[in-house]
């Protein structure tokens, strides 16, 4: 039996979603890691290392520092009222309907584009074993797998994502431990290089390509963090959001240090940063370079499941956003529909259909690396917009609802001044995207979306005004 959920006139948006609260603390914790660790780190870090050298670790650390405060701002506002399903509801309630419309649709596209990047990456991973296999085959199979996983009851989905994320965590820990052992052994690779921490300052120094290299490294580095805010879309399906969300957010600094900075350092002490290629995963190539071919194949499988995990989390998020938009009247009402397992099946199928755009993108751009760069740049710009909306929502919340802030048990450190610092940082990151031809193309493509959103916002307002006028005439 299927259910169509109708919002009652007296309810606030987000007050009763009809979604199952089936995500436990361990599901939320692992989704917080799994959503943020995807191809941006496993595949994209090859390009960022080649651009900035060892200094890329500082880039990741700075981005992680800034995004922690964005997450704290999101956490405080999201937990200030029990009816909020996600930060999209926060934006609509605090900033107005225009913000809910822009946030919901932009976040939907964020994960569509990110999902496309993940599917593109999977075709590259599959080519490691079957280089002659047509690119469209792994792409289509990936989308079918993602739809099947998301059709499960949310508890089962959370369980699958838990194990997906756990595989990623084990892989990164194994890489760090292996690197430490190889350095202690002073292991010599077949190419003659020894594993050594001196790789971090030899071969041109810690910042071998100067400040320009560091700045151009921001594009892929910022994409590596997309999905960090994913826990903000789980509020409606978390059993105890006031406990699980703060725990997930507070653990972010340690996770960034371990899963980003230490992982990158491990790669660069095993072999020089100059060996990193922009079109391959350094996690795979590192083991290949030191002669551990079997381990390289295993890591390739791990990073492929990582891409599937990140795409899985993103599809989960897009289906919930589309479900919420239909509830608000900003998307067709037919999408506000739940399956017998209380998952938004129609919103899921529509979102998954867009992931198939990865197939023509692969053939139009000429290869995996080019398609990946274009998709990740567009995704990065859209996510920065979402993160900015979260911070602006916090600033307005502090001004208009001081009583909620006073009662909050999870206040953001630094408050409004820190929000201003992080917003300025986002403007700086956007500026770095002008520095390279491939990222400029992605930046230009992302601007088209905001023009489309402006037109859509005007059309939606006009439709609502006409509907109210007709009701008045009928009355």
N, C-alpha and C positions, 0 to 999 in steps of 0.2 A: 504494500500500500504506500502511495506517495502522498506527500503533504505539501500544500501551498500555504505559506505563512503570511498572514495579513497583519499589518500593524494597526492596533486600535487607536482611535483618535486621541485618547488621553495619554498615550505613551510618548515619552521622549525617544528620539532616534537612538537605537542601541540598547533600549531598556529591556527588551525581550527578543532575543534573536532566534530562538528555537533551535539553535545549534547545541550539540551535546557537549557537556562539560566532562570530557573524557581524558584530558591531558593532565598527568600527574607531575609532581615536582621533577622527577628524573627525566621525563619527556621534555619539559620546558627547558631544563638545564642543557640537555644535549642538543635540542633544536637551536638554542642560543648560540652554540658552538658550530653546529652543522650548517646552519643557514649562512654563516659568515665565512666559513672555510670552504672555498670552492675553487673554480678554475683561476680566479684572480691570483690566488696564491700558488696553486699547484702548476698551472701552465703560464700565467701571465708574469710570474716573478722572473722567468727567464729573460723576458724583454726588459723588465725594470732593472735587473742586475746588469745587463749589458749596457744600459743607458747611464747608470749612476755608480756602478761598482759597489764596493763595500759600504759606501755612504747611504745606500738604499735602506739600510737598517734604521738610520736616523729618521728617514722619511716615514717609514712605517710606525715608528715610535711616536712621532709628532702627530700623525693622523689619529692614531689610537688614543692619544692623550686628549685631543680635541673631541673626538666622538664619544668618549666616556661621559663628558659633561652634557652632550646632547642627549645621551641615554638617560642620565639622571634627571634632566628636565622632563623628558617624556614620561619617566616613571612617576614623578611627583604628580603631574597633571592627570595622567591616566588613572591613577589610584585615588584621585580626589573625589570622584563620583562613581558609584557602583554600576551605573548604567552604561558606561563607556565600553564599547566592544573593541575599539582600536583607536589609534591616534587620528584616524579619519573622522570618527565621531567627535573627538576633542576639537579638531579644527573647525568642524561645522558648528559646534556649540559655542566655542569661544570667539571665533573670528567671523562666523556667519556662513550662510548656505554656499556662497561663492567658494569659500575655502574648502568646504566639504566636497564640493563638486570637483575642484581642481586637484585636491589631495587624493581623492578616491580614484579618479581616472588616471592621474599621473603615476600613482603607485601601482596601479594595475599594469600600465605600460612599462614601468620600471622592471617588473618581474617578467613580463613578456619578453622584453629585450634581453634581460639577463638570462632567461631560459633559452632564448635563441643562441646566446653566446655559449651556454653550457652544452647545448646540442651540437654546435659547431665544434667545440672542443672534443666531444666524444668521438666525432668522426676522425679527428686527429689521433686520438688514443687507439682507436680500432686499427688505423693504418699502420701502427707499430707492428701488428701481427699479420694483417692482410692488406698490404699497400695497394693491391689492384682491385679491391672491393669497391664498387660504385659508392660514392659518398652518400647518396640518398638512402641507402639501405639501413645503415646504423642510425641515421637521423630519424627515420620513420619508426623504427623499432623502439628507439628511445622514447618518443612521444607516446606510443602505445603503452609502454611499461609505466610511464608516469601517470597516465590516465587510470590504469588499473590500480595502482597503489593509492591514488587519491579517492577512488570510489569506495575504499574500505571505510568502516566505521572509524571515527576520529581516534579512538583508543588504539585500534590496530595500526592506523597510520602513524600515530605517535611511537608505537613500538618499532615499526619498520625504520622510522627516522632515527630512533635511538640507536639502532644497530648500525645504520649507515654512518652516523656521526662517530660512533665508537671506532669503526674501522679507520676513519680519518685520523682520529686522535692517536690510535696505536701506531699508525704509519708515521706520523710526525715524531712521536716519541722514539720510535725505532730509528728514524733518521738521525735524530740528535744523539742518541746513545751510540749508534754505529760510527758517527763522525768523531765522537770523543774517543772511542776505542782506536780508530784508525790514526788519530793524531798521536795518541799515547804510544802506538806501535811504530810511529813514523813510517807509515805504510807508503810504499812506492808503487804508483800506478804504472800500467804498461807504457804510458806516454812519457815516463821519466819523472813526473812530478811527485813530490812527497806530500802527504797530508800534514799540514802545519798551520798554526795560527798566524804565521808570518804572511800568509797569502792576503791577510786583511790590510796590510800596508805596503807590501811589495807590489810589483806590476803597476806602477804609476801612483802609488799612495792610496790613502783611505778614500780620497775624493779624486779619482784619476781623470775624470772628465770635467772637473771644475763645477762651479755653481750651476752652469747651464745643464749639465748632465743630471744633477740632483733635481732641478726644477722639472725637467721633462719626465723624470721618473714618477712624478705625482699621479699621472693619469692611471696607469695600471695599479699603482699602490692604493689609490682611493677606491678603485673598483674591487680590490681584494676585501674591502670592508663592507661592501653592500650586503645587506641581509642582517647586519648587526642589530637593526631595529625590528627584526622579525618577531621578537617576543612581544612587541607592541600590538601585534595582530592576533595574539593567542588569548587575550584577556577573556573573551567570551567563552572559551573552551578550556580554560584552566580551572582546576578544582579549587584552588586557593590562591588567586592572583596576588593578594596582599602579602603572601609569603614567598611564592615562587618567583615573581617578577623582580623584587629587590635582590634576591639571591643571585639570579641570573645576571643582573646589571652590575652588582658589586664585584662579581668575579671577572669582569671584563679586563681590567688592567693586567692581572696575572695571566689570563688567556692570551692576550696580545703579546706579552713578553715571551711566553712559551711557544705559542703556535705560529707566530710571525717572526719575531726578532731572532729567537734561538734557531728556528728552522732555517732562516736565511743564512745565519752565521755558520750553521752546520754545513750547508752546501758550499760556502766559500772557503772553508778551511780544508775540506777534502780535496778540492781542486781549485785553481785560480779562477777569479771571476771572469777572466777573459775567455774561459771555455764555455760560458753560458751563452746559449743561442736564443734569439728572440722568437723563434718559431717552434720551440720544443720545451718540454717540461724539464726544468733542472733537477727535479726530484728523480726522474727516470735517467737522465743523462749522467747524473753524478755517479750512480751505481754502475752505469755502462763504462764510464771513463776509468773507474778503478778496477775494471775487469770482472765485476760481479754481475754477469749477464742474466743469470737466473733471478737474482734479486731485482734487477732492473725490470724484468718482465712482471714480477709480482707487484712492484711499485706502480707500474703502468696500469695494472688491474685496479689497484687501490685508488689511483687518481681518477680512473674512469668511474668507479663507484662514487667517488667524491663529487664528480660533475652531476651524476644522477641524483645524488642526495641534495645538492644545492638546487637543482632544477625541481626536484620533488617538493622541497620547502617553498620555493617560489611559486609553484603552481598552486599549492595549498593557499598561499597568501593571496594570489590573484583571484581565486575563486571566491574567497571570503570578501574581498573588496568589492567584486562585482555583485555579489549577493547583497552587500550593504548598500551599494549604489541603487540597486533596484528597489530596495526598501525605502530609500529617500526620494524616489521618483526621478533619479538622474540616469537611470538605465531602464530598459524595458521591464515591466512588471513580471513578465513571464520568467525572468531569471531568478526571481525571489521564490525559489522552489527547493524543497528538500526531498531527498530520496528516503527510502525506508530505513536507511542507516543514519538518517539525519545529517547527511552531507549535501552541500549545494551542487547537485549533479549538473544542472543545466549551465550554471555559471562556470563550472569546471570544464565542460565540453567545449564551450565557446572559447575559453582561455587557451585550452590545449590546442585547439584548431590553429590558433595564431602561431604556435610554436613551429608549425610546419613551414613557416616562412624561412626557416633556417636552410631549407633545401635550395630554393632559388638564390638565396644570399650566397651560399657556398659557390655556386656556379657563376654568379654575376661578378663577384669580387676577385675571382681567380685562384682562391686558395683559403686554407684554414686561417693562416696568420692575418691576412688582410681582412677577412670577414670578422675575425675575433676582435681586432683593434677597433673597427668601425662600431660593432655592437657594444663593446665595453665603454667606449667614449660616450655614446648616446646614453647608455645606462648610468654612467657616472654623473652626468649633468642632471639627469632626472632625479637621481637619488639625492644629490646635493639640494635640489629644490625641496624635496620632501623633508630632509633634515632641517632645512631653513624654516619651513612651515612649522615644524615641531617647536623650534626655538622661539619663533614669533608668537606661537600659541601660548607658550610659557610666559613670555613677557606680558602679553595682554591679560592672561589669567592672574598674574601677580598684581596688575593694576586694577582690574575690575572685580576680583574675588579674593581680597586679602584675607577674609575670614577662613576660606578653605586652606590657604597657605599656612595660616596660624595653626590650624588643627592637624596639618599634615604630619605624619610620623616618618615621612621619607622625603625630607627637604633636599633640594638641589644645592650642592656646595657652590658658593660664589654667586648664586642668584642671577639677577638681571645683568650685572656687569660682565659676568663670565659668558652669558649668552651673546653679548655684543662682541666679545673677543672671538668666539667660535664663528659667528656670522661673518666677521671680517676675514677669518681664515678661509671660509668657504669662497668668498670673493677672490681671494688670492689664488686658490686652487683653480677656479674657473679661468683666471688669467694665465695660468701655466699651460692650459689647453691650446692657447694661441701659438705656442712655440714650435709646434711640429705640424707638417702638412697633414698627416693622417688623423691627428686629433682635431685639427681645425675643421676637417670635413665632418667629423662626428659632431662637433659643436654646432656647426651650421645646420646639420640634419635635426638635431634636438630642438633648435629654435622653431622649426616648423610646427612641432607639436604644440607649443604654447600659443601659436596663432590659431591652430585648430581648436584648442581649448577655449580661447576667447570667443570664437564664433559659436562653439557649442554652449557656452555659458549664456550668451545673449539669446540663442534660440530656445534654451530651456526656460529661461525667465519669461520669455514671450509666451511660450506654451502654457506655463503656469498661470500667467496673467489672463490669458484667454479662457482657461478652464474656470478660473474664479469668476470671470465676467459672465460666462454661460450659466454657472450655478446661480448667480445673482438674478439674471433674467428669468430663469426657470422658477425661482422662488417668487 
